[in-house]
Amino acid sequence: MLVSVVVLAVIATGPAPASGVVQCLQSVVKMDLCLSFLVGNTETPSEECCSATQDLDKVAAGSSKDKKALCECLYQSFHPLPLNYEYAKKLPSLCNLSVNFPPFTPHDECNKTLIVG
């Protein structure tokens, strides 16, 4: 619960919502369902988490602009949190996501070819 409050506080002071299909606040609210997994409190993501990330995966598949906007939103919102990056790397395979979904990494990789291309 405390992590959710922190995420909402980061959103309030963080990036403005992205234009187009990607809405930052809505994306962060969806990813909030994965926080227990992303911070290492659970060993597997919940069904709700996977459903939410699959929705975001479809948005990221829309265009390189949407991919980059989603990546920047999630990076800005979740980077300050104590994420378990080993768990985060497993999220795409555990939730059957495509390569379009932006990775959670300790560094901003939103401008890399993998994300934008």
C-alpha positions as CSV (number, residue, x, y, z in Angstrom):
1,M,0.0,0.0,0.0
2,L,2.8,2.4,0.9
3,V,4.5,1.7,-2.5
4,S,1.2,2.7,-4.2
5,V,1.1,6.0,-2.4
6,V,4.7,6.6,-3.3
7,V,3.9,5.9,-7.0
8,L,1.0,8.3,-6.9
9,A,3.2,10.9,-5.3
10,V,5.8,10.4,-8.0
11,I,3.1,10.8,-10.7
12,A,1.9,14.0,-9.2
13,T,5.4,15.5,-9.3
14,G,6.6,13.6,-12.3
15,P,6.1,13.7,-16.0
16,A,3.0,15.2,-17.7
17,P,0.7,12.7,-19.3
18,A,1.9,11.6,-22.8
19,S,-0.1,12.7,-25.8
20,G,-1.8,10.3,-28.1
21,V,-2.8,6.8,-27.1
22,V,-0.4,6.5,-24.2
23,Q,-1.8,8.1,-21.1
24,C,0.8,8.1,-18.4
25,L,-1.5,8.1,-15.3
26,Q,-3.6,5.3,-16.7
27,S,-0.5,3.3,-17.6
28,V,1.0,3.7,-14.1
29,V,-2.2,2.7,-12.5
30,K,-2.2,-0.5,-14.5
31,M,1.4,-1.2,-13.6
32,D,0.6,-0.6,-9.9
33,L,-1.0,-4.0,-10.1
34,C,2.5,-5.4,-10.6
35,L,4.3,-3.7,-7.8
36,S,4.3,-6.6,-5.3
37,F,6.2,-8.6,-8.0
38,L,8.4,-5.8,-9.2
39,V,9.7,-5.0,-5.7
40,G,10.3,-8.7,-5.0
41,N,7.4,-9.3,-2.5
42,T,6.0,-12.1,-4.6
43,E,7.8,-14.6,-6.8
44,T,5.3,-14.5,-9.6
45,P,3.1,-11.7,-11.1
46,S,-0.6,-11.9,-10.4
47,E,-3.2,-12.6,-13.1
48,E,-4.3,-8.9,-12.7
49,C,-0.7,-7.8,-13.3
50,C,-0.3,-9.9,-16.4
51,S,-3.6,-8.7,-17.8
52,A,-2.7,-5.1,-17.2
53,T,0.8,-5.5,-18.8
54,Q,-0.7,-7.2,-21.8
55,D,-3.0,-4.2,-22.3
56,L,0.1,-1.9,-22.2
57,D,2.0,-4.3,-24.5
58,K,-0.7,-3.7,-27.1
59,V,-0.4,0.0,-26.7
60,A,3.4,-0.2,-27.1
61,A,2.9,-2.2,-30.3
62,G,1.0,0.7,-31.8
63,S,3.9,2.9,-32.9
64,S,7.4,3.8,-32.0
65,K,6.1,7.0,-30.6
66,D,3.7,5.2,-28.3
67,K,6.5,2.7,-27.3
68,K,8.8,5.6,-26.3
69,A,6.1,7.5,-24.5
70,L,5.1,4.4,-22.5
71,C,8.7,3.7,-21.7
72,E,9.4,7.3,-20.5
73,C,6.3,7.3,-18.4
74,L,7.0,4.1,-16.7
75,Y,10.7,4.8,-16.2
76,Q,10.0,8.3,-14.7
77,S,7.3,6.9,-12.4
78,F,8.9,3.6,-11.2
79,H,12.7,4.4,-11.3
80,P,12.6,6.0,-7.8
81,L,11.2,2.8,-6.3
82,P,13.2,-0.1,-5.0
83,L,12.5,-2.4,-8.0
84,N,14.0,-5.9,-8.1
85,Y,15.4,-5.7,-11.7
86,E,16.0,-9.4,-11.9
87,Y,12.2,-10.0,-11.3
88,A,11.4,-7.1,-13.7
89,K,13.4,-8.8,-16.5
90,K,11.2,-11.9,-16.1
91,L,7.9,-10.0,-16.4
92,P,7.7,-10.2,-20.2
93,S,8.1,-14.0,-20.3
94,L,6.0,-14.7,-17.3
95,C,3.1,-12.6,-18.7
96,N,3.6,-13.6,-22.3
97,L,4.4,-10.1,-23.5
98,S,5.9,-9.2,-26.9
99,V,9.2,-7.5,-27.3
100,N,7.2,-4.2,-27.7
101,F,6.8,-3.8,-24.0
102,P,9.4,-1.4,-22.5
103,P,11.9,-3.0,-20.2
104,F,12.3,-2.0,-16.5
105,T,16.0,-1.3,-16.1
106,P,18.0,0.7,-13.7
107,H,18.9,3.1,-16.5
108,D,16.8,5.1,-18.9
109,E,16.8,3.1,-22.1
110,C,13.9,4.7,-23.8
111,N,16.0,6.1,-26.6
112,K,17.6,2.9,-27.5
113,T,16.8,1.2,-30.8
114,L,15.1,-1.7,-29.0
115,I,12.5,0.7,-27.7
116,V,12.1,3.3,-30.5
117,G,12.8,1.2,-33.5
